[in-house]
Amino acid sequence: MAERSSIFDMIGPVMIGPSSSHTAGVVRIGRTATNILGHIPDKAEITFYNSFARTYEGHGSDRAIIAGLLDFPTDDIRIRDSFQYAEAQGLQYSFKTVGNASTFHPNTIKLNLWHNNESLELIGISKGGGIIGIEEVNGFVANLSATLHTLIILADDVKGTIAFIASILANEDCNIATMSVSRKGKNDMACHFVEMDSPPRALTIDYIRSLPWVKKVNMLMPID
């Protein structure tokens, strides 16, 4: 089914310009990555693909992605000076470009982030109007919108885990909007991506985190 956009998507969000796809969407990709990592990164390697590779400097996507990594919202006036704020924060960063990656969306960014001993690789796309898609997280297919409360659960690939997690969230009265599982191989590690209309309680997240087959749990709040 083709994606549908409303007039509000076309207009785009309240933001610092010049472009909703090259600025607001990019900020949101950066914020999503920082929130999944759980910290503002100490170091970031940023790769712009295709259209972004050709226009990221002129359209301010470089400043926008750094602002997002600093967790600035899309309407924050600090976006224009994000390089200076990154220096003050101690965020080291570098930019790379790949101008002709035919398998990627025209507006694609790959982020490799580090904070202390934690690391994250994320691939995101900007669809226009500030709308984004998170395509991959640490090599797992994600297909997240970042507009809903999202549980990201890294776990052993064992039988019954999907039904078990769904039942826990049902008991919390959490309405699941989407749920997908990506794995790198049979009986290998799997990553569960669960988008919900409302978040579970912290106690429930702690319970999921305590399960012996669960390795890591992230709770991602909607990204403005």
N, C-alpha and C positions, 0 to 999 in steps of 0.2 A: 504494500500500500504506500502510495506517495505521501511524503510529509506535507502537512498543511500548516500554513502560517496565517496569523491574524493580522489585522491592520496595525496592532500594537507591536508585533514583531517587526513589521516593515519600518515603522517609525523608529524603533529602537528604544533603548533605555535612556534614563537621565544619566548623562555621562560627560566626561571631559573628552573633547574631540581629538582628531578630526573625523574619525570613521568608526561606526559601530562594529564592523567586522575586524578592522585593523587595530582598534583601541579597546573598546568595551569588551569584546569577545576575548581578546588577548589578555586583558586584566583578569577576566574570570577564569581563564585556563590557568594562569599563574596562581591565583588565589586557591583554586581547587587543589593544585599540586601541593602548595604549602600546607593546606588543611589536612590532606592525606598524610603528608610527611609528619605533621604534628608540631612543626616548628618552622620559623623562618630559616631557610637554609644558610649554611656558612659558605657554600660554594654551589655554583650553578653553571652547567654547560647547556646552552640554548641553541637549538638547530631550527632554522626557518627553512621551509620547503616551498618550492614552486612559486606561486604569486607572492607569498610572504618573503621569499628569498630575494626577490627583485625590488620590493617596495618597503621593506620593514623600517628602514631608516627615514625615508621621506614621509611615511604615514605615521611615524611615532610608535610603531609596534615594539621597538627596542625599549623605549621608556615604559610602555604599557606592560610588557611582560615582567620587567623589574618591579614595577609598582605592584603587580599582582603577587609576585613572590614575597613582597613586603606586606601583603595582606591589605592593601589599600582598596577601598570600594571604587566602583566605576566613576562616581561623581566627585572623587577626591581631588582637590586642586594640587595636591602634592605629586600627582602623576607626572606633570611636566618637569619636575625636578627630581625624579626618582633616582637618577644616578647619584646625586649628592646624598640622598637619604640612604642609599645602599652602602655608600662609602662610610657614612657615620655608623651604620648598623654592622659593618664588617662583612658584608656580603660580597664575595668575590665572584665574578661572572665572566663568561666569554660567549661570543656569538659565532655560529657557523652557518653556512648556507648550502643548500642543495637545490639547484635551480630546475632540475628536470627529473622528478621522481614520479613516474607515471602511475604507480600503484597508490599514491597518496592523494588525498583531497587537495585542491589548490591552496587552501589556507591551513596548512598543517604546521604544528610546532612539536618538537620533541624536547623534553626537559630531562636532564640528568641532574639530580639534586643530592646534596650531602649535608648532614648535620650530625656532628660527633660521629658515632658509629652507625647511624641510620643512613640509608640511601633510598632513592626512589627514581624510577624511570617512568615517565608518563608521556603519552602521545595524545594531543588534543587537536581539535579542528574548530575553526570559527566559521559558522554557517551564515552569518549576516544578522543584522538587527540585535547584536549582542548575544545571540544564541550560540551555544557551544556543544560539542560532543566530546566526551573523553573516550577515546578509542581503545587505549591499552593502559594497563597499570602493571608495571614490572613484568611485562611480557604476556600478561593474561588479557584476553579480549574482555573489554568492560562495557562499552556502549552505554555510558552514563550521560545523563543530561545535566547533572549538578544543580538541578532545580528542586530536588526532593531530599528528604532525610534518607541517607544512604548508609547501610551497613556494608563494610568490606571485610570479609572473613577469610583469612588464609588458613587452610586446614588440610589434614590428610584426606586423600580420596578414598573414603570408606563408605560402605553401603548404608543408606538410610539417612545420610546427613541432611539432604535437602528437605525431606519430610520433617525431620526433627526440628530444624531451624524454623521452618514455616509454622509448625505447631506452637513453638515458643512464642513467636510473634503474634499468632492468632490469639493466644491466651492473654497477650498484652493489649488486645484490641487494636493492633497496628494493621491498617489496610495496606497490603502489598500492591504497589503499582506495577513494578517489574521485578523479576528475579532471574538471574542468569548465573551459570556456573561455567568457568573456564578451567581447563586442566591442561597440563603439558604432556600428559601421557597417562595410560591406565595405571591405577594404583600409585600415581605420582602426587605431587601437591596440586591442590585445587583452590581456586579463589571464587568465593560467592559474592555476588553484587546484588544487594537487595534495596530497591528504592521504595520508600513508604511515604504515605501522606502525613504521618506523625511519628515521632521517635519513640522507641521503647525506653523504659526507665533505666537509669544508670545501674540499678541493681541487676536488671536483666542482662545488660551488656556485660557486667562483671561475671555473671553466671556463664554466659556463652564463652567468655574469655577463659574461664576455669576448666572447660571441658578438655579432657586429655588429648583429643585429636585436633584441637584448635591451636594454631600457632600464633596467630595475631589477629586482633580486631581493631578496626578503625570505624568511628562514627563520624560521617561527613554531614554537616548541616547544609541547608540550601545556600548557594552562593549568589549574592545579589550582584 
